[in-house]
């Protein structure tokens, strides 16, 4: 199971993005980054949770 964390920066700056996955009884960090453009944020979401997996 994957968990996405998104802290939208709005006009104050970039948004923080985090992807975690539950494996073998614990959470593993898969990705942690910042993106400013909405299109980049949506692409990041689709990368970690493709529409056919949701």
Predicted model as a PDB file, atoms N, CA, C, CB and O in Angstrom, pLDDT in the B-factor column:
MODEL        1                                                                  
ATOM      1  N   UNK A   1       0.839  -1.153   0.000  1.00 92.00           N  
ATOM      2  CA  UNK A   1       0.000   0.000   0.000  1.00 92.00           C  
ATOM      3  C   UNK A   1       0.899   1.235   0.000  1.00 92.00           C  
ATOM      4  CB  UNK A   1      -0.963  -0.013   1.208  1.00 92.00           C  
ATOM      5  O   UNK A   1       1.864   1.304   0.761  1.00 92.00           O  
ATOM      6  N   UNK A   2       0.582   2.209  -0.855  1.00 94.00           N  
ATOM      7  CA  UNK A   2       1.365   3.438  -0.924  1.00 94.00           C  
ATOM      8  C   UNK A   2       0.612   4.586  -0.253  1.00 94.00           C  
ATOM      9  CB  UNK A   2       1.690   3.792  -2.390  1.00 94.00           C  
ATOM     10  O   UNK A   2      -0.617   4.638  -0.250  1.00 94.00           O  
ATOM     11  N   UNK A   3       1.396   5.502   0.313  1.00 96.00           N  
ATOM     12  CA  UNK A   3       0.874   6.709   0.944  1.00 96.00           C  
ATOM     13  C   UNK A   3       1.561   7.905   0.303  1.00 96.00           C  
ATOM     14  CB  UNK A   3       1.097   6.691   2.496  1.00 96.00           C  
ATOM     15  O   UNK A   3       2.788   7.953   0.226  1.00 96.00           O  
ATOM     16  N   UNK A   4       0.777   8.864  -0.153  1.00 97.00           N  
ATOM     17  CA  UNK A   4       1.330  10.093  -0.708  1.00 97.00           C  
ATOM     18  C   UNK A   4       1.065  11.233   0.262  1.00 97.00           C  
ATOM     19  CB  UNK A   4       0.725  10.403  -2.105  1.00 97.00           C  
ATOM     20  O   UNK A   4      -0.048  11.393   0.764  1.00 97.00           O  
ATOM     21  N   UNK A   5       2.090  12.012   0.515  1.00 97.00           N  
ATOM     22  CA  UNK A   5       1.952  13.216   1.323  1.00 97.00           C  
ATOM     23  C   UNK A   5       2.236  14.413   0.444  1.00 97.00           C  
ATOM     24  CB  UNK A   5       2.901  13.190   2.553  1.00 97.00           C  
ATOM     25  O   UNK A   5       3.270  14.470  -0.221  1.00 97.00           O  
ATOM     26  N   UNK A   6       1.321  15.372   0.437  1.00 96.00           N  
ATOM     27  CA  UNK A   6       1.477  16.555  -0.410  1.00 96.00           C  
ATOM     28  C   UNK A   6       1.189  17.789   0.434  1.00 96.00           C  
ATOM     29  CB  UNK A   6       0.532  16.494  -1.658  1.00 96.00           C  
ATOM     30  O   UNK A   6       0.072  17.973   0.918  1.00 96.00           O  
ATOM     31  N   UNK A   7       2.196  18.626   0.606  1.00 96.00           N  
ATOM     32  CA  UNK A   7       2.055  19.880   1.337  1.00 96.00           C  
ATOM     33  C   UNK A   7       2.125  20.993   0.306  1.00 96.00           C  
ATOM     34  CB  UNK A   7       3.165  20.046   2.454  1.00 96.00           C  
ATOM     35  O   UNK A   7       3.207  21.396  -0.120  1.00 96.00           O  
ATOM     36  N   UNK A   8       0.951  21.488  -0.093  1.00 92.00           N  
ATOM     37  CA  UNK A   8       0.905  22.505  -1.145  1.00 92.00           C  
ATOM     38  C   UNK A   8       1.501  23.818  -0.665  1.00 92.00           C  
ATOM     39  CB  UNK A   8      -0.532  22.724  -1.614  1.00 92.00           C  
ATOM     40  O   UNK A   8       1.130  24.342   0.385  1.00 92.00           O  
ATOM     41  N   UNK A   9       2.434  24.341  -1.459  1.00 89.00           N  
ATOM     42  CA  UNK A   9       3.108  25.580  -1.111  1.00 89.00           C  
ATOM     43  C   UNK A   9       2.339  26.815  -1.541  1.00 89.00           C  
ATOM     44  CB  UNK A   9       4.469  25.604  -1.720  1.00 89.00           C  
ATOM     45  O   UNK A   9       2.677  27.929  -1.140  1.00 89.00           O  
ATOM     46  N   UNK A  10       1.320  26.632  -2.346  1.00 79.00           N  
ATOM     47  CA  UNK A  10       0.525  27.726  -2.893  1.00 79.00           C  
ATOM     48  C   UNK A  10       1.427  28.790  -3.502  1.00 79.00           C  
ATOM     49  CB  UNK A  10      -0.364  28.342  -1.806  1.00 79.00           C  
ATOM     50  O   UNK A  10       2.377  28.448  -4.206  1.00 79.00           O  
ATOM     51  N   UNK A  11       1.166  30.042  -3.260  1.00 77.00           N  
ATOM     52  CA  UNK A  11       1.977  31.087  -3.891  1.00 77.00           C  
ATOM     53  C   UNK A  11       3.256  31.378  -3.107  1.00 77.00           C  
ATOM     54  CB  UNK A  11       1.161  32.364  -4.033  1.00 77.00           C  
ATOM     55  O   UNK A  11       4.106  32.140  -3.566  1.00 77.00           O  
ATOM     56  N   UNK A  12       3.392  30.775  -1.926  1.00 76.00           N  
ATOM     57  CA  UNK A  12       4.558  31.051  -1.088  1.00 76.00           C  
ATOM     58  C   UNK A  12       5.798  30.259  -1.489  1.00 76.00           C  
ATOM     59  CB  UNK A  12       4.227  30.758   0.343  1.00 76.00           C  
ATOM     60  O   UNK A  12       6.891  30.546  -1.002  1.00 76.00           O  
ATOM     61  N   UNK A  13       5.650  29.265  -2.370  1.00 88.00           N  
ATOM     62  CA  UNK A  13       6.817  28.500  -2.777  1.00 88.00           C  
ATOM     63  C   UNK A  13       6.451  27.118  -3.276  1.00 88.00           C  
ATOM     64  CB  UNK A  13       7.783  28.386  -1.636  1.00 88.00           C  
ATOM     65  O   UNK A  13       5.290  26.828  -3.564  1.00 88.00           O  
ATOM     66  N   UNK A  14       7.450  26.283  -3.370  1.00 94.00           N  
ATOM     67  CA  UNK A  14       7.261  24.927  -3.891  1.00 94.00           C  
ATOM     68  C   UNK A  14       6.473  24.062  -2.915  1.00 94.00           C  
ATOM     69  CB  UNK A  14       8.613  24.278  -4.187  1.00 94.00           C  
ATOM     70  O   UNK A  14       6.434  24.328  -1.714  1.00 94.00           O  
ATOM     71  N   UNK A  15       5.850  23.031  -3.455  1.00 96.00           N  
ATOM     72  CA  UNK A  15       5.098  22.068  -2.645  1.00 96.00           C  
ATOM     73  C   UNK A  15       6.001  20.896  -2.282  1.00 96.00           C  
ATOM     74  CB  UNK A  15       3.833  21.569  -3.402  1.00 96.00           C  
ATOM     75  O   UNK A  15       6.835  20.472  -3.082  1.00 96.00           O  
ATOM     76  N   UNK A  16       5.828  20.379  -1.072  1.00 97.00           N  
ATOM     77  CA  UNK A  16       6.591  19.217  -0.633  1.00 97.00           C  
ATOM     78  C   UNK A  16       5.839  17.944  -0.960  1.00 97.00           C  
ATOM     79  CB  UNK A  16       6.884  19.292   0.869  1.00 97.00           C  
ATOM     80  O   UNK A  16       4.636  17.852  -0.717  1.00 97.00           O  
ATOM     81  N   UNK A  17       6.541  16.953  -1.512  1.00 98.00           N  
ATOM     82  CA  UNK A  17       5.932  15.696  -1.940  1.00 98.00           C  
ATOM     83  C   UNK A  17       6.679  14.526  -1.314  1.00 98.00           C  
ATOM     84  CB  UNK A  17       5.933  15.579  -3.483  1.00 98.00           C  
ATOM     85  O   UNK A  17       7.909  14.503  -1.279  1.00 98.00           O  
ATOM     86  N   UNK A  18       5.918  13.561  -0.825  1.00 98.00           N  
ATOM     87  CA  UNK A  18       6.512  12.393  -0.186  1.00 98.00           C  
ATOM     88  C   UNK A  18       5.710  11.156  -0.571  1.00 98.00           C  
ATOM     89  CB  UNK A  18       6.561  12.563   1.357  1.00 98.00           C  
ATOM     90  O   UNK A  18       4.479  11.176  -0.558  1.00 98.00           O  
ATOM     91  N   UNK A  19       6.414  10.083  -0.911  1.00 98.00           N  
ATOM     92  CA  UNK A  19       5.763   8.808  -1.203  1.00 98.00           C  
ATOM     93  C   UNK A  19       6.352   7.752  -0.275  1.00 98.00           C  
ATOM     94  CB  UNK A  19       5.945   8.403  -2.710  1.00 98.00           C  
ATOM     95  O   UNK A  19       7.564   7.544  -0.227  1.00 98.00           O  
ATOM     96  N   UNK A  20       5.461   7.091   0.460  1.00 98.00           N  
ATOM     97  CA  UNK A  20       5.837   6.008   1.370  1.00 98.00           C  
ATOM     98  C   UNK A  20       5.124   4.735   0.932  1.00 98.00           C  
ATOM     99  CB  UNK A  20       5.484   6.363   2.853  1.00 98.00           C  
ATOM    100  O   UNK A  20       4.058   4.790   0.318  1.00 98.00           O  
ATOM    101  N   UNK A  21       5.719   3.591   1.251  1.00 97.00           N  
ATOM    102  CA  UNK A  21       5.064   2.317   0.955  1.00 97.00           C  
ATOM    103  C   UNK A  21       5.164   1.404   2.169  1.00 97.00           C  
ATOM    104  CB  UNK A  21       5.696   1.641  -0.293  1.00 97.00           C  
ATOM    105  O   UNK A  21       6.213   1.308   2.807  1.00 97.00           O  
ATOM    106  N   UNK A  22       4.057   0.736   2.475  1.00 96.00           N  
ATOM    107  CA  UNK A  22       4.014  -0.230   3.576  1.00 96.00           C  
ATOM    108  C   UNK A  22       4.537  -1.558   3.055  1.00 96.00           C  
ATOM    109  CB  UNK A  22       2.560  -0.383   4.154  1.00 96.00           C  
ATOM    110  O   UNK A  22       3.924  -2.178   2.186  1.00 96.00           O  
ATOM    111  N   UNK A  23       5.696  -2.001   3.598  1.00 95.00           N  
ATOM    112  CA  UNK A  23       6.317  -3.261   3.192  1.00 95.00           C  
ATOM    113  C   UNK A  23       6.810  -4.003   4.427  1.00 95.00           C  
ATOM    114  CB  UNK A  23       7.485  -3.012   2.199  1.00 95.00           C  
ATOM    115  O   UNK A  23       7.469  -3.426   5.292  1.00 95.00           O  
ATOM    116  N   UNK A  24       6.489  -5.259   4.493  1.00 95.00           N  
ATOM    117  CA  UNK A  24       6.995  -6.114   5.578  1.00 95.00           C  
ATOM    118  C   UNK A  24       6.793  -5.495   6.964  1.00 95.00           C  
ATOM    119  CB  UNK A  24       8.473  -6.397   5.363  1.00 95.00           C  
ATOM    120  O   UNK A  24       7.686  -5.551   7.809  1.00 95.00           O  
ATOM    121  N   UNK A  25       5.630  -4.912   7.187  1.00 96.00           N  
ATOM    122  CA  UNK A  25       5.304  -4.380   8.498  1.00 96.00           C  
ATOM    123  C   UNK A  25       5.911  -3.047   8.851  1.00 96.00           C  
ATOM    124  CB  UNK A  25       5.698  -5.330   9.493  1.00 96.00           C  
ATOM    125  O   UNK A  25       5.912  -2.660  10.020  1.00 96.00           O  
ATOM    126  N   UNK A  26       6.438  -2.320   7.850  1.00 97.00           N  
ATOM    127  CA  UNK A  26       6.994  -1.000   8.138  1.00 97.00           C  
ATOM    128  C   UNK A  26       6.865  -0.094   6.923  1.00 97.00           C  
ATOM    129  CB  UNK A  26       8.467  -1.112   8.567  1.00 97.00           C  
ATOM    130  O   UNK A  26       6.675  -0.563   5.801  1.00 97.00           O  
ATOM    131  N   UNK A  27       6.970   1.201   7.160  1.00 97.00           N  
ATOM    132  CA  UNK A  27       6.911   2.173   6.072  1.00 97.00           C  
ATOM    133  C   UNK A  27       8.304   2.405   5.502  1.00 97.00           C  
ATOM    134  CB  UNK A  27       6.301   3.503   6.559  1.00 97.00           C  
ATOM    135  O   UNK A  27       9.274   2.557   6.245  1.00 97.00           O  
ATOM    136  N   UNK A  28       8.390   2.429   4.182  1.00 98.00           N  
ATOM    137  CA  UNK A  28       9.657   2.723   3.504  1.00 98.00           C  
ATOM    138  C   UNK A  28       9.484   3.993   2.682  1.00 98.00           C  
ATOM    139  CB  UNK A  28      10.110   1.529   2.596  1.00 98.00           C  
ATOM    140  O   UNK A  28       8.483   4.161   1.985  1.00 98.00           O  
ATOM    141  N   UNK A  29      10.451   4.872   2.766  1.00 98.00           N  
ATOM    142  CA  UNK A  29      10.455   6.104   1.987  1.00 98.00           C  
ATOM    143  C   UNK A  29      10.868   5.786   0.557  1.00 98.00           C  
ATOM    144  CB  UNK A  29      11.405   7.162   2.614  1.00 98.00           C  
ATOM    145  O   UNK A  29      11.956   5.261   0.323  1.00 98.00           O  
ATOM    146  N   UNK A  30       9.990   6.106  -0.409  1.00 98.00           N  
ATOM    147  CA  UNK A  30      10.294   5.863  -1.812  1.00 98.00           C  
ATOM    148  C   UNK A  30      10.769   7.134  -2.515  1.00 98.00           C  
ATOM    149  CB  UNK A  30       9.070   5.303  -2.522  1.00 98.00           C  
ATOM    150  O   UNK A  30      11.622   7.078  -3.402  1.00 98.00           O  
ATOM    151  N   UNK A  31      10.209   8.287  -2.111  1.00 98.00           N  
ATOM    152  CA  UNK A  31      10.581   9.534  -2.778  1.00 98.00           C  
ATOM    153  C   UNK A  31      10.232  10.710  -1.882  1.00 98.00           C  
ATOM    154  CB  UNK A  31       9.873   9.665  -4.149  1.00 98.00           C  
ATOM    155  O   UNK A  31       9.228  10.692  -1.171  1.00 98.00           O  
ATOM    156  N   UNK A  32      11.079  11.735  -1.928  1.00 98.00           N  
ATOM    157  CA  UNK A  32      10.878  12.960  -1.179  1.00 98.00           C  
ATOM    158  C   UNK A  32      11.446  14.088  -2.020  1.00 98.00           C  
ATOM    159  CB  UNK A  32      11.549  12.896   0.240  1.00 98.00           C  
ATOM    160  O   UNK A  32      12.636  14.094  -2.338  1.00 98.00           O  
ATOM    161  N   UNK A  33      10.591  15.048  -2.384  1.00 97.00           N  
ATOM    162  CA  UNK A  33      11.066  16.143  -3.220  1.00 97.00           C  
ATOM    163  C   UNK A  33      10.137  17.337  -3.154  1.00 97.00           C  
ATOM    164  CB  UNK A  33      11.215  15.685  -4.654  1.00 97.00           C  
ATOM    165  O   UNK A  33       9.113  17.310  -2.470  1.00 97.00           O  
ATOM    166  N   UNK A  34      10.512  18.399  -3.883  1.00 96.00           N  
ATOM    167  CA  UNK A  34       9.705  19.621  -3.970  1.00 96.00           C  
ATOM    168  C   UNK A  34       9.433  19.916  -5.437  1.00 96.00           C  
ATOM    169  CB  UNK A  34      10.423  20.833  -3.282  1.00 96.00           C  
ATOM    170  O   UNK A  34      10.294  19.720  -6.295  1.00 96.00           O  
ATOM    171  N   UNK A  35       8.232  20.387  -5.710  1.00 95.00           N  
ATOM    172  CA  UNK A  35       7.849  20.802  -7.059  1.00 95.00           C  
ATOM    173  C   UNK A  35       7.060  22.097  -6.940  1.00 95.00           C  
ATOM    174  CB  UNK A  35       7.010  19.691  -7.791  1.00 95.00           C  
ATOM    175  O   UNK A  35       6.321  22.291  -5.975  1.00 95.00           O  
ATOM    176  N   UNK A  36       7.212  22.981  -7.914  1.00 92.00           N  
ATOM    177  CA  UNK A  36       6.514  24.265  -7.876  1.00 92.00           C  
ATOM    178  C   UNK A  36       5.294  24.290  -8.799  1.00 92.00           C  
ATOM    179  CB  UNK A  36       7.467  25.382  -8.259  1.00 92.00           C  
ATOM    180  O   UNK A  36       4.250  24.826  -8.428  1.00 92.00           O  
ATOM    181  N   UNK A  37       5.418  23.722  -9.981  1.00 92.00           N  
ATOM    182  CA  UNK A  37       4.338  23.794 -10.968  1.00 92.00           C  
ATOM    183  C   UNK A  37       3.277  22.724 -10.724  1.00 92.00           C  
ATOM    184  CB  UNK A  37       4.903  23.650 -12.378  1.00 92.00           C  
ATOM    185  O   UNK A  37       3.600  21.575 -10.424  1.00 92.00           O  
ATOM    186  N   UNK A  38       2.012  23.112 -10.854  1.00 91.00           N  
ATOM    187  CA  UNK A  38       0.905  22.167 -10.665  1.00 91.00           C  
ATOM    188  C   UNK A  38       1.050  20.966 -11.600  1.00 91.00           C  
ATOM    189  CB  UNK A  38      -0.450  22.868 -10.906  1.00 91.00           C  
ATOM    190  O   UNK A  38       0.816  19.831 -11.186  1.00 91.00           O  
ATOM    191  N   UNK A  39       1.429  21.203 -12.843  1.00 95.00           N  
ATOM    192  CA  UNK A  39       1.589  20.108 -13.811  1.00 95.00           C  
ATOM    193  C   UNK A  39       2.642  19.113 -13.327  1.00 95.00           C  
ATOM    194  CB  UNK A  39       1.981  20.662 -15.202  1.00 95.00           C  
ATOM    195  O   UNK A  39       2.474  17.905 -13.493  1.00 95.00           O  
ATOM    196  N   UNK A  40       3.718  19.607 -12.734  1.00 96.00           N  
ATOM    197  CA  UNK A  40       4.769  18.726 -12.219  1.00 96.00           C  
ATOM    198  C   UNK A  40       4.277  17.913 -11.022  1.00 96.00           C  
ATOM    199  CB  UNK A  40       6.002  19.546 -11.822  1.00 96.00           C  
ATOM    200  O   UNK A  40       4.642  16.748 -10.868  1.00 96.00           O  
ATOM    201  N   UNK A  41       3.453  18.524 -10.183  1.00 95.00           N  
ATOM    202  CA  UNK A  41       2.881  17.816  -9.035  1.00 95.00           C  
ATOM    203  C   UNK A  41       1.966  16.692  -9.510  1.00 95.00           C  
ATOM    204  CB  UNK A  41       2.104  18.793  -8.123  1.00 95.00           C  
ATOM    205  O   UNK A  41       2.037  15.574  -9.000  1.00 95.00           O  
ATOM    206  N   UNK A  42       1.113  16.983 -10.477  1.00 95.00           N  
ATOM    207  CA  UNK A  42       0.197  15.964 -11.001  1.00 95.00           C  
ATOM    208  C   UNK A  42       0.953  14.838 -11.698  1.00 95.00           C  
ATOM    209  CB  UNK A  42      -0.802  16.597 -11.972  1.00 95.00           C  
ATOM    210  O   UNK A  42       0.564  13.676 -11.586  1.00 95.00           O  
ATOM    211  N   UNK A  43       2.015  15.160 -12.408  1.00 96.00           N  
ATOM    212  CA  UNK A  43       2.848  14.138 -13.041  1.00 96.00           C  
ATOM    213  C   UNK A  43       3.499  13.259 -11.988  1.00 96.00           C  
ATOM    214  CB  UNK A  43       3.921  14.783 -13.930  1.00 96.00           C  
ATOM    215  O   UNK A  43       3.567  12.041 -12.153  1.00 96.00           O  
ATOM    216  N   UNK A  44       3.980  13.864 -10.901  1.00 97.00           N  
ATOM    217  CA  UNK A  44       4.588  13.105  -9.805  1.00 97.00           C  
ATOM    218  C   UNK A  44       3.572  12.131  -9.211  1.00 97.00           C  
ATOM    219  CB  UNK A  44       5.125  14.061  -8.710  1.00 97.00           C  
ATOM    220  O   UNK A  44       3.903  10.974  -8.954  1.00 97.00           O  
ATOM    221  N   UNK A  45       2.338  12.591  -8.991  1.00 96.00           N  
ATOM    222  CA  UNK A  45       1.287  11.713  -8.457  1.00 96.00           C  
ATOM    223  C   UNK A  45       1.043  10.540  -9.402  1.00 96.00           C  
ATOM    224  CB  UNK A  45      -0.027  12.504  -8.235  1.00 96.00           C  
ATOM    225  O   UNK A  45       0.981   9.393  -8.961  1.00 96.00           O  
ATOM    226  N   UNK A  46       0.906  10.817 -10.690  1.00 95.00           N  
ATOM    227  CA  UNK A  46       0.672   9.748 -11.669  1.00 95.00           C  
ATOM    228  C   UNK A  46       1.840   8.772 -11.754  1.00 95.00           C  
ATOM    229  CB  UNK A  46       0.411  10.346 -13.040  1.00 95.00           C  
ATOM    230  O   UNK A  46       1.640   7.597 -12.063  1.00 95.00           O  
ATOM    231  N   UNK A  47       3.053   9.241 -11.486  1.00 95.00           N  
ATOM    232  CA  UNK A  47       4.224   8.379 -11.514  1.00 95.00           C  
ATOM    233  C   UNK A  47       4.167   7.349 -10.387  1.00 95.00           C  
ATOM    234  CB  UNK A  47       5.502   9.214 -11.409  1.00 95.00           C  
ATOM    235  O   UNK A  47       4.477   6.177 -10.601  1.00 95.00           O  
ATOM    236  N   UNK A  48       3.775   7.780  -9.193  1.00 95.00           N  
ATOM    237  CA  UNK A  48       3.772   6.896  -8.037  1.00 95.00           C  
ATOM    238  C   UNK A  48       2.501   6.079  -7.891  1.00 95.00           C  
ATOM    239  CB  UNK A  48       3.981   7.691  -6.807  1.00 95.00           C  
ATOM    240  O   UNK A  48       2.532   4.973  -7.352  1.00 95.00           O  
ATOM    241  N   UNK A  49       1.382   6.613  -8.367  1.00 91.00           N  
ATOM    242  CA  UNK A  49       0.112   5.882  -8.305  1.00 91.00           C  
ATOM    243  C   UNK A  49      -0.582   6.055  -9.652  1.00 91.00           C  
ATOM    244  CB  UNK A  49      -0.801   6.395  -7.118  1.00 91.00           C  
ATOM    245  O   UNK A  49      -1.444   6.922  -9.800  1.00 91.00           O  
ATOM    246  N   UNK A  50      -0.212   5.232 -10.636  1.00 84.00           N  
ATOM    247  CA  UNK A  50      -0.849   5.328 -11.954  1.00 84.00           C  
ATOM    248  C   UNK A  50      -2.361   5.156 -11.828  1.00 84.00           C  
ATOM    249  CB  UNK A  50      -0.267   4.267 -12.919  1.00 84.00           C  
ATOM    250  O   UNK A  50      -2.833   4.446 -10.939  1.00 84.00           O  
ATOM    251  N   UNK A  51      -3.129   5.808 -12.721  1.00 81.00           N  
ATOM    252  CA  UNK A  51      -4.591   5.759 -12.636  1.00 81.00           C  
ATOM    253  C   UNK A  51      -5.163   4.340 -12.566  1.00 81.00           C  
ATOM    254  CB  UNK A  51      -5.181   6.469 -13.817  1.00 81.00           C  
ATOM    255  O   UNK A  51      -6.182   4.135 -11.907  1.00 81.00           O  
ATOM    256  N   UNK A  52      -4.549   3.365 -13.218  1.00 81.00           N  
ATOM    257  CA  UNK A  52      -5.088   1.994 -13.194  1.00 81.00           C  
ATOM    258  C   UNK A  52      -4.872   1.301 -11.850  1.00 81.00           C  
ATOM    259  CB  UNK A  52      -4.448   1.165 -14.299  1.00 81.00           C  
ATOM    260  O   UNK A  52      -5.457   0.245 -11.607  1.00 81.00           O  
ATOM    261  N   UNK A  53      -4.035   1.878 -10.962  1.00 74.00           N  
ATOM    262  CA  UNK A  53      -3.794   1.289  -9.637  1.00 74.00           C  
ATOM    263  C   UNK A  53      -4.677   1.870  -8.552  1.00 74.00           C  
ATOM    264  CB  UNK A  53      -2.359   1.473  -9.249  1.00 74.00           C  
ATOM    265  O   UNK A  53      -4.765   1.294  -7.468  1.00 74.00           O  
ATOM    266  N   UNK A  54      -5.331   2.986  -8.804  1.00 60.00           N  
ATOM    267  CA  UNK A  54      -6.095   3.648  -7.739  1.00 60.00           C  
ATOM    268  C   UNK A  54      -7.431   3.002  -7.485  1.00 60.00           C  
ATOM    269  CB  UNK A  54      -6.306   5.090  -8.076  1.00 60.00           C  
ATOM    270  O   UNK A  54      -8.180   3.452  -6.619  1.00 60.00           O  
TER     271      UNK A  54                                                      
ENDMDL                                                                          
END                                                                             
